[in-house]
Amino acid sequence: MTEAAAIAKPKLYDRLKAATKHRLAEPILALLCFLEAMILPIFPEIMLAPMIIADRLRAWRLAAICTVSSVTGGLAGYAIGYFLFDTVGRAIIDFYGAGEGFASLTQSFNDNGPLMILIGALSPIPYKVITITSGVAGLDLWTFVLFGLLGRGLRYFVPCGLFYFFGPVANTFIEKHKALAGWAMVILTIVGFALAPLLFPKGGSTELTAEAAETVEAS
């Protein structure tokens, strides 16, 4: 490849930024947040960050879209845990490396569900594991929605606010380091997914504890 061709070839970040200008960019972002909360192993920030940098005046609207879509997707994850754990939920839990400590994780939700929701909504822990476990544990639905809105709201509004106020500076830096910015987003997703099994309590199996099973049946 010639030097001219190499310069002309758009970098990964340029492609992501160009995609944010598509007329369906916001619906796609909403769908991504929805699916991330129930099954997808990806961080919506990969699409969100370039969208805000491209037009920082959209920051607050995009944060609201991400928050509502993620909580709605979380309700779908809750339903999977509550109604479809044996047929669908268990496979998702195992896929994210949480199967070994799932009984302990379920017990943690029985003991302190709101705190677990906040931790899951804010941390690198795959949120779909949290939403599915909430359904398995029979966590109060209003509690699930309220703390989901709080956690996911902080997750999206804080960085969106930072991009809103410091967007020009961030844009200047990223424009100078496009390759680094693009691959950093990809690496963030891979690392978050790879470290997921280390964030769950060990011990037990995907079999529900007797107490957790009783909680589901009672609810």
Long-range contacts (C-beta under 8 A, 24 or more apart in sequence): 11-178, 11-179, 11-182, 12-178, 12-179, 12-182, 12-183, 12-186, 13-50, 13-174, 13-178, 13-179, 13-181, 13-182, 13-185, 14-178, 14-182, 15-182, 16-46, 16-47, 16-50, 16-182, 16-185, 17-50, 17-53, 17-54, 19-47, 19-50, 20-47, 20-50, 20-51, 20-54, 20-55, 21-54, 25-51, 26-51, 26-62, 26-65, 29-62, 29-65, 29-66, 29-69, 30-65, 30-66, 30-68, 30-69, 31-69, 32-69, 33-65, 33-66, 33-69, 33-70, 33-73, 34-69, 34-70, 34-72, 34-73, 34-76, 35-73, 36-70, 36-73, 36-127, 36-128, 37-69, 37-70, 37-71, 37-72, 37-73, 37-74, 37-76, 37-77, 37-127, 37-128, 37-131, 38-73, 38-74, 38-76, 38-77, 38-80, 38-128, 38-131, 38-132, 39-77, 39-92, 39-128, 40-128, 41-96, 41-126, 41-189, 41-193, 42-189, 43-185, 43-188, 43-189, 43-192, 44-70, 45-159, 45-185, 45-188, 46-185, 46-186, 46-188, 46-189, 48-156, 48-159, 48-160, 49-159, 49-163, 49-185, 52-160, 52-163, 52-164, 52-167, 53-163, 53-167, 53-170, 53-171, 53-174, 56-163, 56-164, 56-167, 56-168, 57-164, 59-160, 59-161, 59-163, 59-164, 59-167, 60-157, 60-160, 60-161, 60-164, 62-156, 62-160, 63-153, 63-156, 63-157, 63-160, 63-161, 66-152, 66-156, 66-160, 67-149, 67-152, 67-153, 67-155, 67-156, 67-157, 70-127, 70-148, 70-152, 70-155, 70-156, 71-145, 71-148, 71-149, 71-152, 73-131, 74-127, 74-130, 74-131, 74-134, 74-144, 74-148, 74-152, 75-131, 75-144, 75-145, 76-131, 77-127, 77-128, 77-130, 77-131, 77-132, 77-134, 77-135, 78-131, 78-132, 78-134, 78-135, 78-139, 78-141, 78-144, 79-135, 80-131, 80-132, 80-135, 81-131, 81-132, 81-133, 81-134, 81-135, 81-136, 81-137, 82-135, 82-136, 82-138, 82-216, 83-135, 85-132, 85-135, 85-136, 89-132, 89-135, 89-136, 90-206, 92-128, 92-129, 92-132, 93-129, 93-132, 93-133, 93-206, 94-206, 96-126, 96-128, 96-129, 96-193, 96-196, 96-197, 97-196, 97-197, 97-200, 98-126, 98-129, 98-196, 98-197, 98-200, 99-205, 99-206, 100-197, 100-200, 100-202, 100-203, 100-204, 100-205, 101-200, 101-201, 101-202, 101-203, 101-204, 102-133, 102-200, 102-204, 102-205, 102-206, 103-203, 103-204, 103-205, 103-206, 103-207, 103-208, 103-209, 103-212, 104-201, 104-202, 104-203, 104-204, 105-129, 105-133, 105-200, 105-201, 106-133, 106-136, 106-137, 106-208, 106-209, 106-212, 107-209, 107-211, 107-212, 108-201, 109-133, 109-134, 109-136, 109-137, 109-139, 110-137, 110-211, 110-212, 110-215, 113-137, 113-139, 113-140, 113-143, 113-144, 113-147, 114-143, 114-147, 117-143, 117-144, 117-147, 117-148, 117-151, 118-147, 118-150, 118-151, 119-151, 120-151, 121-147, 121-148, 121-150, 121-151, 121-152, 121-154, 121-155, 122-151, 122-154, 122-155, 123-199, 124-192, 124-195, 124-196, 124-199, 125-196, 125-199, 125-200, 126-192, 126-193, 126-196, 127-152, 129-196, 129-200, 136-208, 136-212, 136-216, 137-212, 137-215, 137-216, 138-215, 138-216, 138-218, 138-219
